Amino acid sequence: MAMGISLMDAAMLRAFLLGGCNRLGALQEEVNALNVFPVPDGDTGINMYLTVSAAGRKIENVPLASGVGKIASEFSMGALMGARGNSGVILSQIFRGLATSLGSKKTATAEEFAAAMQKGVDLSYKSVMKPVEGTILTVYRLFAAAAAEAAASGADIPQMLRQALQAGEKALADTPRLLPVLKEAGVVDAGGKGLLVFMEGAADTIDSGDLSVFLVDHSGKPASTSAPAQTAGPAAARNDISTADIIYTYCTQLLIKGQDLPIDRIREHLSQDPPGDSLLVVGDETVIKIHFHNNHPGQVLEYCAQFGSLHDIIIDNMCDQHHETMALAGTEAPAAPAAPPQANMEAPLCGVIAVACGEAMSNLFSELGAVVISGGQTMNPSAEDLLNAVEQHPARELVILPNNSNIVLTADQVKQLTEKPVEVVRSKFVTQGISAMLGFNAEHTAAENNKAMTRSCADVISGELTFAVRDTKFNGFSIKQNDLLAIMQGDIVACGQDMLTVLSELIEKMVAASEEPEILSLYYGSDIATGEAEELSEALEERFPDLDLELHAGGQPLYYFLLAVE
């Protein structure tokens, strides 16, 4: 172990963070396996890795002369924009605390670094509406406390990290005592494990003394999770879009780097000159990210260059992009007009961004008026994915439907990153989201829609039918690998081998939980043939004659059926 390192500089902090990213990437599946639910889409490790790898890419080329504060700030911004899932959002707040505390420091002592980690404790706890002990929050709190204690007693940086890791491992081992659900399943907290995997990789990198660390790409595991979420509806809905609808031809993206950057002044100027839309100006006094649709990208670059150096400049011709999209889809796009026309209709007051998975389900949300982000379990969209969808939407105000409990916190981050009024309807299930869309009114404000759509969600009892990926115990059930799992409102309520039997048990419990059960909606997934779904539907109609049963193609992966009782 390296000894006598009392000062952390930029090179060491960058190696520390990249080493943590690489270790978490290599062991993401090990973290996934700790998810309490034995369902086939456990994604804690994936979400944490995608979050930190987005952050790691931000610091690979930061000049080391800029100091530890700049390294921490860039990493924090990358983690914020790339945050996926609840665990990813909490991680982003941990690193935000690090950046806030280090400020503009060139170097940091062990005590200063420990204090910066402690700041992350404060922010991560505040990021969760109801913090629960026995989770990543507990593990990091005790990790940071041990680091502060070690630094105060005179430990150098490697010693401080090792003592903090020992405390973290002890805290992780104790999580089943604090959370009975972990004890029953025989696992420790997945988020806490992911955090320690990162910190172990970071500490080992410091111990090695080799600071020439590069980010290793582990995004190929599994391949389906590495594809970026698409901010659009189904391809069929896009085929009718002509380049005549493109008012502003160029999508301009860049970074401004400098000191005391006037972010508000830049945002105000670009909102007026040159004319454009989908303006995104986020960052801090040292780095600003800009995304802007306009017809004069040169003016944008000339204006921004007066404040600092320009980086990562991308100028895309959206008419060309449209023709390429149509060509890939086998559709010939209409010719572009000689000059961009003026908008011929007023933008709606409010719109909806909905997260959904599966072509049929995405089509359903599109038909109900939402712009769809492709995602769900194992494909949680990042904060940046959602932010881009918000900024590109023509509506003046937006409502986000996460439709997954693991996306709610990520959606909450978007409210801090945009000037548009954004409300998050806390829909935890796709079926809740569908019901919420029935309460949406584009002429009402986002706040008014949030109230109405939230009431609609409350009227739905949601269910899911999937399969177990391992032997475990949960809610008193002894579950075997490949058992069918019936889940109601997020809890496993039945398991077995026969689909009709398990579905019937699930529906019985859903009906009992509903105040006035009238309609049963069934959405069958990509692994269920239409004929099989129809046969099961007919059998269920005989078993539940008092319910009006509606069968729909959902096309969702991994979940045989999604259900709603209203």
N, C-alpha and C positions, 0 to 999 in steps of 0.2 A: 504494500500500500504506500502511495506517495505520502511523504511527511513534510511538515514544515511549510506548507502552502498557506500563508496567512492572508493573501490578497487575491481576489478573483478579478481578472481582467476580461476584456471582450472576447479574446481568443478562447479562454477557458469557459466562459459562459456559453459561447456558441457550441463548443464541443460538448459541454454538459447537456444542453438542450437537444442537440442532434443525436447524441448517444442515447438519450432517453427515447427519442422518436424511433430509432432503429430497433431497440430492444422491444418496445411495445409492438412494433410492426411484426417482428419475428414471432412473438408469443400471443398475438391477438386471438388466435383460435383457442388457446389455453384459457384466456379470460372469457371468451364466449361460452365455453363449456360450463362455467360457474353460474350462468343464469339460473335463477330459481325455477322458472318455468321450463319444463323439459320439452318445449316446443321447437320446431325446426328452424326458427328464425331468431334465436338468441343473438344479440348484436352488440353487446356492451363493448367488447374488445374492438370490433370493427369501428364503431362510432368514435371511440377514444383515439384509435390510431388515425382515422381520417381527419380528426380534429387537429392532432399534433403534427401530422405530416403536412397539412396546409400551412401550419405555423412554421414548420421547419423550412419549407420552401422560401419563406419570406426572409430568412436570415442567412441563407447560404452565401449571398454575395454582398452582405452589408460590410462596409469598410471597418476594419478592426479599430482604427483610430477614433471611431465615433464613440467608443466606450460601452460599458455594460448597460447603461440606461437605454441607449439606442437599440442594442440587441434585444433587450427585454421588451421594448416598445413594439418593435417589428414583429416579434414572436407573438405578443399579445394580440396585435391587430389580426395576424393570420389565424390565430386560434378563434378569435371572435367571429370572423367572417366564415371560417370553415367549421364552426361548431355544429355537431350532429348529435342528436339524442340528448337525454338529460345528463348523462355522464360527460358528454362532450361540452355541454354548456357549463357545467360545474368546473371542468378543467379550464375552460377559457377564463373563468372568473379567478381561478387560482393564479393564472399567469397575468391577468390584468392587475392583480394585487402586487405581483412581483414588479411589473413595469411601473406602476404608480409610485411604489416606494423607492425604487432605484432612480427614478426621475432622470436627471441629466448626468448622473455620476459616470466618471470614466472607469473607476474601479470600485470594488466593494470589499470591506473586511468581512470576516466570518460573522460578526455581530450584525453588520448592516445587511448581509444576505439573509440571515436568520429573521431579521425584522421584516424584510421584504416578503419572505415566505409567510410570516404571520399575518401580513396584510391580506394575503390571499385567503386565509381562513375567514376573515371578516367578510370579504366580498362573496365568497362561495356560499356561506351560510345565508347571506341576504338574497342570493339569487333563487333560493327555493322558498316557496310560499310557506310550507310547513316542514322545516328540517327534521329529519328522522335520524336518530343515533343508530349506529350499527351499519352505517353506509360509508361511502367514500368520504363524507364530511367528517365523520369521527376519525377515520384513519389519518386523514391529512391534518386535522387539528392536533392530534397527539404527535404526529411526525414533526410538525412545525414547533410545537412546544418543546420537544426534546432537542431540536436544533438550537432553539434559543437558550435553553439551559446549558447545553454543551458549549456554545459560543461564549456565554457569560463566564463559564469556568475556565476559559483560556484555550479551548480546543481549536486546532487549526481547521481549515475547511474540509479536508478529507475525513478527519476524526469526527467533526460535527455531523457530516452526512452519514457516517456509519452508525453513530449513536442514534440519529434520527430514524434510520432504517430499522434498527433493532426495536425502537419504540413502535414504529409503524407495523412491523411484523406481529408484534404482540397485540396491537390494536386490531389487526386483521383477524388474528386467531380468535379474538374475543367477540367478533361480530355475531356469531351464532347465538351467543348468550344474550345479546341485546335485541336480536330480531329472531323470534321463535320460528318464523318461516324459513330462515336459513338453517336453523338447527334441524328442523324436520326434514329438509331436503338434503342435509348432510354436506353443505357447501359453505364457504365463506363469501363475503360480499364481492361481487364481480368488479364493481367500480373501484372498491378499495384495492383489490388485487391489481387492477390495471394501473392505478396510480403508483403502487410500489414497484411494479415491473418497470415503469418509466423511470422512477427515481433510482432503481438499482442499475439500470443501464447508464443513467447519467453519472452516478457515483463511480461506477467501474471505469468509465471513460476518463474521469479525473485521475483515478488511481493509476491508470495505464501510463499517464504522462504523454501520450500521443494525442495531440490536439488537432491533427489533420483529419478531422472526421467529415465524411460526406453523407448526405441523406440517402439511405437505401430504399428503393421502391418496393414495398411489400403490398401494394394495392391490388395485386393479382389474386389475392386470397380473400374471399372468393371473387371471381371475376364480375359477378352480377352486382356487387356492391361498389365497384370502383367506377362504374359509368356515372357521369354527372346527371343529376335530375334535369328533366327537360321542362322548360317553362313554356308549355304550350298544351293545347288539347290534342286529340288524336289526329293522325295524319289526314284522315278523311275530311276533317273540318278545315284543314289548312289548304286543301287543294283548290278551294274557290277563291283564295286570296290573290288578288292581282297586284302587280307593282304599282298600279294606280293608287292603291291605298297607302303607299309609302310616301308620306309628306316630306320627311327628312331622310336624305339618301345615306348619310354616313353615320356609322356608329364609332365614336371616338372614345378611346380609353387610354389613360395614362396615369402615372404617378408623379407627383411633385415632391421633391425632397429638399429640405432646407431648414432654416431656423426661424422661429416666430412666424410661421406661415399664417396668414389671415384667412382662416377657413370660412368664416361667415362672409367676409368681403368677396371672396372668390365665388362662393355659392350665389350670393346676391347678384353679382355681375353676370355670371353665366346664365342665370335665370331670365336675363333680359337681352343679352347681346353675346353671340349671335342668336337669332331665334332658333328654338329647338324644343325637344321634350325628352322624357326619360332621364332627367338630370340626376346624377348621384354624386355627391361630394361628401366624403367621409374621411375621417382620420384625426390627426392632432396637429400640434404646432411644428412637428418635424417631418411628417409624411402625410400626404393627402392623396386619396384615390378618387379619380374622376371617371364617370361614365356618362356619355352625352350623345343624343341623336340630334344631328344638325346638318346643314348644307355647306358649312364653311369650317372644316376642321383646322385649316391653317390659322384662322383667327383665334381658335381656341388655344392652339399651341403657342402662338405669339403672345397672347395675353398671359398664359400660365408661366411662360419662361422668365418673366420679370421677377418672379418670386423665388425661384430656386431651379435646381436641375431637373430635367424631365427624363423619365425612365419608363420602360415597358410600354412604349407607345404602340397602340394598335388602332388602325383606321380601316374599318370594313365597309365596303359598299353593300348596303342591304338589298339593293335591287339584284346585284350579282348573287348574293346569298339566296335570294328567293328563287332565281332561275335554277340554281344548283339543287335546291331542295325539291323543286318541281321535277327536275330531271331525274333525281334519285327515286322519286315517287312514281315516275313513268307518266307524268302529266306535263303537257306543254303549257308554259306560263304565257300570259298575254304580253305583248310588247310594252316596254316602259314608255311613258309619255315623254314628250320633249322637255317639259318643265313640270316640277312637282305642283300638283293642284292644291288648292286651299281645302281645309277640312269642311265638309258639307253638313256636319251634324255636331251638336254640342256634346261634349263628353258627359257620361253619366255621373251623377253625384257619387254613387257608391258601387263598388264591384266586389267580387269574391275570388279569392285564391284558395283552391281546395287541393289537398294532397290525396292522391288515390293511386291504386295499383291495379293493373289489368285493363285491357282495351275496352271491354264492355262497361266496366265500372267508370272508367274515365269518360266514356261517351255519355253515360248517364248524367254525370256532374256537368259536362259541357252543355247538354240539352237543358239542364236546369239553370244555366246561366253563369257557371263558374269557369274561370281559367284554371286548368289543371296542371299541377306539378306532379310528375311521376315519382312515387315513393310510397313508403310504408315500412313495415318491419324489414330489417336488413338493408333497406334502401332509404334511410332517413335523409331528407334533403338538408343541406347546410343552411345556416343563416343567410349566407350570400345568395344561395339559390332562391330563397323566399324573397329576399330583398330585391333582387333583380326583377322578379315577377311583379312585385309591388310597384317598382319604379317604371316598368314598361307598360303597366296597365293604364288605359286611358282615363279611368275613373279618378275623381279627386280624392276620394276616401276609399279605404279597403277594409274588408273583413277577411281574416285568415281562418280556414277550417283545417286544423292539423289532422283530425281524424285518426289520431294515434296518441296514446298517453306519452310516448317517448319523443314526440315532436312538439309538444305544447311549449316547453321551456325555450326551444329553439325559435319558435314563432314569436315568443315574448321579446326576444332580443331585437327583432326587426323594428319594433316600436321606437327603439333608441337610435336607429340608424337612418331613419327617413323623416322628411318633413311632412309627408302625407299623414293625415290622421289614420291610424291603423288600430283595429280592434281584433282581439283573438277570441273566437268562440272556443271554449275548452272542450271540443268534441274529441273524445278518446277512442271512438270507434267509427268506422266508415258508415255504418247504419245510422248513427246519430247525425253524421254530416248530411246524409240524404234527407233526413227529416228536417234538419236545420234549413236546408235550401228552400223548403216549402214556405218558410217564414221570412224569406228574403225579399226586400223591396228596394230596387235600385234608386228610387226617388227619396229614400230615407237616409239619414246620416249613418255612419258606421256605428256610432254609439247606440242609435235607435235599433238598428239591425241586430246588434249584439244581444240586446235584451230580448228581442222577439225570437231570434234563432236559438238562444240559450234555453228559452222556455220550450221550444220545439224539441230540443235534445232531451230535456227532462222527461218527456212523455214516452221515450223509447226504452225498452229493455233489450239490450244487445247480447247476441250469442255468437259463438264461433265453434266450428268443428274442425279439428286438425289431428295430428298424431304425435306420439311421444318419441323423442330421439334417444332416450336413455331410461334405465330403471331408476325410480326415485320414489319418495313419499311426499305427498302434498295434500293438505286439507283432509287428512285421514285416509286418503286413497293410496294403496300400494300399486304403483304404476309400473308397467313393464314396457320395455322398448317396443315401439310400433303399435301400442294400444291407441285406440281412438280416444281423443280428449274432447270433452264438452266443456266449454268455457262460457260463463255467464257474467257479464259486467266485470270481466277481468279475473274471475276466480274459477278454478276447475271445480265442476259440480258433478261430473260423472266420467267414467271411463269404461272401456270394454272393447270387444272385437267386432260386434255386429253393428253396422252403420244405422239401420233403422231403429234398433233398440236404443242406442246411445243418443240419436237425434230425438227420439220420443222422450227420453228422460230429460234432455235439455229443454225441450219445449214445455214439458209439464212444469218445470221449475220457473221458466220464464213467465208462463201464464200465471202461476201463483204469485209472482213478484209484481205483476201488473195490476193496476187498480181497475181498469176497464179493458180487458183484452178483447180486441175485435179483429185485428188484422195480423196475420203472420206473413212476413216477407222472407223469402228464401233466395239467396244469391249464390249460385253454384260456381265453383272455381274451375281453373284450367285443367285439373286432374279428374274432373267428373264429366263424363259424356252426357250430351243432352238427353239421350234416351234413358240413361240411368237416373238422371235428375228427375225426369218426368215420372218414372216408376215410383221413386221414393216420395215424390209430391202426392201422387194418387194414394199411396198407402197412408201418408200422414193426414190427408183429407178425411179418410175413413176413421182414423184414430181421434181426430180433433174436428168434429163436424161443426162445432160452434164458432170456429175461426174461419175468416175469409182468407184463404191461402193464395198468395201471389208468388209465382216462380219467375225468377229473372236470371239471365246469364250475367255473372260477375266477372269471370275470367281471372280472378285473383289467384296467385300462386300459393302453394303450401296449405291453404285453408280450403277444405273441401266445401264447406258452406259457411256463409255469414247469414245471421238471422236477426230479425227485428220483430218484436211484438209490440203493438200499439193499440 
